[in-house]
Amino acid sequence: MKVTNIERILVDVPFTPRQHNITRESVSTVYNWSLLEICKVTTDTGHIGWGETVIHYTYSRVSEGSVERVLGESPAKYMNDDSLGAGLQIALFDVVGKILEVPVYRLLGTQCREDVPISWWSIDSSPENWAAEAKDAVENGYTSFKNKPRPWWDIVEQVKSVGEVVPPEFKLDLDPNSSLRDSETAIPILQKLAAHPNVAIFESPIPQGDVEGNKEIRRNVDCPIAMHFGSPPYITCVQEDVCNGFVIGGGKSTVMNQGYQSAAADMPFWLQIVGNGITSTWAAHLGSVLTHATWPAITCLNLYSHHLLQQPIVVKEGCHSVSDAPGLGIEVDEDAIEKYRVPDEELDSDGYTIHEHPRLIKTAVYPDGSCIHMVGDGLSYFNAGNGEAYVEGARLELTYDDGSKEWSDLHEKASEGPVHSKW
């Protein structure tokens, strides 16, 4: 068996209407996650494998060099090589499984679960939007929701708003992306949040390299702490009791290696492998063979208005079932791929494209009337110790380009650095 053709197709799959608005508000890389490269691998046996890459997020894109290496070779020869790029590696596993008439999980290891936990996901937004997202999550069979606390929102109010629309057993996993700065700042905030019955896990509340600070959080906060695997080093995490478990992502070999190390330390983790229907199915196969992948996976599947599959993924009781059919066990919707294909004239010389940043000013507004105007994500400013990590009653206001000189002047100043004023 040999690979005879590799086709790469760039598609732009719309987000759901609410997520479209939320991600535009965030003005971060997230709004470009709608751009997916679909990889179609054909072999001389007549089999076809499918893969997928979120080109503005993935650990590794598919390159022309990867394509040249694989063409004319057995699809099994390179499938364990993470450097191929996400979409090509997934497609090779899919096609090898189809040729051998076994599901992908059989190529990965011994299955330990048929139903793999998966989480709803959203970036930062208003309490009202979070509550609406959580309500949608429950209606779509999810039992957990991972989201992004930020200094410009009242996180306690956000959590409270979600708790009002979900059942008691529904769980929230909160990821401040280190914006709580240090243990002294973080502990009282985390303790207040941990007292809420829906809060389950905190991810990276302060910088992961702050070993002593994270140990102090572990001693004083009654909720598990998750950290991205490798920072601080694995041995330090285990010996110093820095965290309860891990966030694991990347290619197949990386994921399996880190998953085995987590199991050796008896530490749970969630898989963070972002993408649409193909990627979420791939993540489910990985999660079905890794014994300690017991925390709900983060794939961000719920962002997309179409899964690019003939049968959309169904989540039931918080889990995604893994198919026993050959390969990934899915049927790709090629009509949908053509519908969302990015026209060739919109591609750059590398075959990609990028959405323009929305022109807007983000303003953190505080109860005393003070405010901070920002352009871009703004998180690095707070993470550097500026402003307050948490203020009760804080909210975010957005001001879009109205063509006025006042707006342009403020936008120019805020592009150089956050601007303080009165609201």
Secondary structure as UniProt FT lines:
FT   STRAND          3..12
FT   HELIX           17..26
FT   HELIX           29..32
FT   TURN            33..34
FT   STRAND          35..43
FT   TURN            44..45
FT   STRAND          48..54
FT   TURN            55..57
FT   HELIX           64..70
FT   TURN            71..72
FT   TURN            75..77
FT   TURN            79..80
FT   HELIX           82..84
FT   HELIX           86..100
FT   HELIX           104..108
FT   STRAND          115..118
FT   STRAND          120..121
FT   HELIX           127..139
FT   TURN            140..141
FT   STRAND          144..147
FT   TURN            151..152
FT   HELIX           155..163
FT   TURN            164..165
FT   TURN            168..169
FT   STRAND          171..174
FT   TURN            177..180
FT   HELIX           183..194
FT   TURN            197..198
FT   STRAND          199..203
FT   TURN            208..209
FT   HELIX           211..220
FT   STRAND          225..228
FT   TURN            229..230
FT   HELIX           234..240
FT   STRAND          245..248
FT   HELIX           252..264
FT   TURN            265..266
FT   STRAND          269..272
FT   HELIX           277..289
FT   TURN            291..292
FT   STRAND          297..298
FT   HELIX           301..303
FT   STRAND          315..316
FT   TURN            317..318
FT   STRAND          319..321
FT   HELIX           334..340
FT   HELIX           344..346
FT   TURN            349..350
FT   STRAND          360..365
FT   TURN            367..368
FT   STRAND          370..374
FT   HELIX           379..383
FT   TURN            384..385
FT   TURN            392..393
FT   STRAND          395..400
FT   HELIX           405..416
FT   STRAND          419..422
//
